[in-house]
């Protein structure tokens, strides 16, 4: 959700407002996803990916304070590059391979995820790439993504209260986006088992490529 939300909102809103808008919907929808299989399963995921989560948290809190110092064009361009790169990589079918006992990769990917997440509110691309590289099962991957995104959203909430991005005014705007987000989540879960997941994923990635290219256009041309 964060990647699609920030890509769409940034087309019509200032980057800082778009970032503020995604915080509460992301927090609630991913909280639901994280707890879909119960608190115990979510806690086990937290333990399993503890290094990744802790490293990401530290870098997210640090980079969030830089948002107000970055020009809008740089902000839009950075998001655009990340979205397009991830989407094209996924569409190409390329997959990384990482052993589960590797101790270095979680530190590197966690740092990158947290840094990018603090700046843009988007931590999906490196997270998905990391989980896929470890050959994580579909059900486990959805739960782990919910845990990562949910905890990331909690950290983002407090980080951007401190940065000044999330104020009483922008929090009201973010709250307005919660109901449609929850409705969309409910509809998606209802139809999840009845649609071609591979085709749906490719269509979603194609839309993200277009959205990312448009963000790059805005960053380049203003």
C-alpha positions in Angstrom: 0.0 0.0 0.0 2.6 2.7 0.8 4.2 2.5 -2.7 0.9 2.8 -4.6 -0.4 5.4 -2.2 2.6 7.7 -2.4 2.9 7.2 -6.1 -0.7 8.2 -6.7 -1.0 11.1 -4.1 2.3 12.6 -5.2 0.8 13.2 -8.7 -1.8 15.7 -7.3 -0.5 16.8 -3.9 2.7 18.3 -2.5 5.2 15.4 -1.5 5.0 16.2 2.2 1.2 16.1 2.3 1.2 12.9 0.3 3.6 11.3 2.8 1.5 12.4 5.7 -1.6 11.1 4.1 -0.4 7.5 3.8 0.7 7.1 7.4 -2.6 6.2 9.2 -4.1 4.0 6.4 -0.8 2.2 6.1 -0.7 1.7 9.9 -4.1 0.2 10.1 -4.3 -1.9 7.0 -0.9 -3.5 7.6 -1.8 -4.0 11.2 -4.7 -6.1 10.0 -2.5 -8.0 7.6 0.2 -8.7 10.3 -2.4 -10.1 12.8 -4.3 -12.1 10.1 -2.9 -15.4 11.5 -2.9 -14.3 15.1 -0.5 -12.4 17.5 1.7 -15.5 18.1 2.5 -15.9 14.4 3.2 -12.2 14.1 5.6 -12.3 17.2 7.4 -15.3 15.7 7.9 -13.3 12.5 9.3 -10.4 14.5 11.8 -12.7 16.2 12.8 -14.4 12.9 13.5 -11.0 11.2 14.7 -9.1 14.3 18.0 -7.9 12.8 16.3 -6.6 9.7 13.5 -4.9 11.7 15.8 -3.3 14.2 18.3 -2.0 11.6 15.4 -0.6 9.5 13.9 1.1 12.6 17.2 3.0 13.4 17.6 4.2 9.8 14.0 5.1 9.4 14.0 7.3 12.5 17.1 9.0 11.3 16.2 9.6 7.7 12.7 10.8 8.5 14.2 14.0 9.9 15.7 14.8 6.5 12.4 15.0 4.6 11.7 18.7 5.2 15.3 19.5 4.0 14.9 17.7 0.6 13.7 19.7 -2.5 10.4 18.4 -3.9 12.0 17.5 -7.2 14.6 15.3 -5.6 11.9 13.7 -3.4 9.7 12.9 -6.4 12.6 11.7 -8.5 13.9 9.4 -5.8 10.5 7.8 -5.4 10.1 7.5 -9.1 13.4 5.8 -9.6 12.8 3.3 -6.8 9.2 2.4 -8.0 10.2 2.0 -11.6 13.4 0.0 -10.8 11.6 -2.4 -8.5 8.6 -2.9 -10.9 10.8 -3.5 -14.0 12.9 -5.9 -12.0 9.9 -7.9 -10.8 8.3 -7.9 -14.3 11.6 -9.2 -15.8 11.3 -12.2 -13.5 14.8 -11.7 -12.0 15.2 -13.1 -8.5 18.0 -12.8 -6.0 19.0 -15.7 -3.8 19.9 -15.3 -0.1 20.7 -18.0 2.4 18.7 -17.8 5.6 21.8 -18.1 7.8 23.4 -15.0 6.1 24.1 -12.4 8.8 25.2 -9.5 6.6 22.3 -9.2 4.1 19.7 -8.4 6.8 21.9 -5.5 8.0 22.4 -4.1 4.5 18.8 -4.5 3.4 17.4 -3.3 6.7 19.5 -0.1 6.5 18.4 0.6 2.9 14.7 -0.2 3.7 14.7 2.1 6.8 16.5 4.9 5.1 14.2 4.9 2.1 11.1 4.3 4.3 11.9 7.3 6.4 12.2 9.6 3.4 9.3 8.4 1.3 7.1 6.2 3.4 7.9 3.3 1.0 9.7 0.3 2.2 8.0 -2.4 0.0 10.6 -2.9 -2.8 13.6 -3.9 -0.7 11.4 -5.9 1.7 9.7 -7.9 -1.1 13.0 -8.4 -2.8 14.6 -9.7 0.4 11.8 -12.0 1.3 11.6 -13.4 -2.2 15.4 -14.0 -2.3 14.9 -16.2 0.8 12.2 -18.2 -0.9 9.7 -17.3 1.8 6.4 -19.1 1.4 3.4 -17.0 0.1 1.5 -17.2 3.4 4.5 -16.4 5.5 5.6 -13.6 3.2 2.2 -11.8 3.4 2.3 -12.1 7.2 5.9 -10.9 7.4 5.2 -8.0 5.1 2.3 -7.0 7.3 4.5 -7.1 10.3 7.3 -5.1 8.6 5.0 -2.6 7.1 2.9 -2.3 10.3 5.9 -1.7 12.6 7.4 0.6 10.0 4.2 2.6 10.0 4.3 2.9 13.8 7.9 4.1 13.6 6.9 6.5 10.7 4.1 7.9 12.7 6.3 9.0 15.6 9.2 9.9 13.3 7.1 12.4 11.4 5.4 13.8 14.4 9.0 14.7 15.4 9.8 16.0 11.8 6.7 18.1 11.6 5.2 16.3 8.6 2.3 14.8 10.7 0.5 17.7 12.3 -3.1 17.9 13.5 -4.1 19.2 10.1 -2.3 16.6 8.0 -3.4 13.8 10.5 -7.1 14.7 9.7 -6.4 14.3 6.0 -4.7 11.0 6.7 -7.7 9.9 8.8 -10.0 10.6 5.8 -8.1 8.1 3.8 -8.6 5.3 6.3 -12.2 4.2 5.5 -11.6 3.8 1.7 -8.3 2.0 2.5 -10.1 -0.5 4.8 -12.8 -1.0 2.3 -10.2 -1.7 -0.4 -8.5 -4.2 1.9 -11.7 -6.0 2.6 -12.6 -6.2 -1.1 -9.1 -7.4 -1.9 -9.2 -10.2 0.7 -12.6 -11.3 -0.5 -11.4 -11.7 -4.1 -7.9 -12.9 -3.4 -8.7 -16.6 -3.9 -10.8 -16.0 -7.0 -8.4 -14.0 -9.3 -5.3 -14.9 -11.2 -2.6 -13.7 -8.8 0.2 -13.8 -11.4 -1.8 -11.6 -13.9 -3.0 -9.3 -11.2 0.6 -8.8 -9.9 1.8 -8.0 -13.5 -1.0 -5.6 -14.0 -0.2 -3.8 -10.7 3.5 -3.6 -11.5 2.7 -2.2 -15.0 0.6 0.5 -13.4 3.4 1.3 -11.0 5.8 1.7 -13.9 3.6 4.3 -15.5 3.1 6.1 -12.1 6.8 6.0 -11.4 7.7 7.4 -14.9 5.2 10.2 -14.3 6.8 11.0 -11.0 10.2 11.2 -12.9 8.5 13.5 -15.4 7.3 15.8 -12.7 10.7 15.8 -11.0 12.4 16.6 -14.3 10.0 19.1 -15.8 8.3 20.4 -12.7 
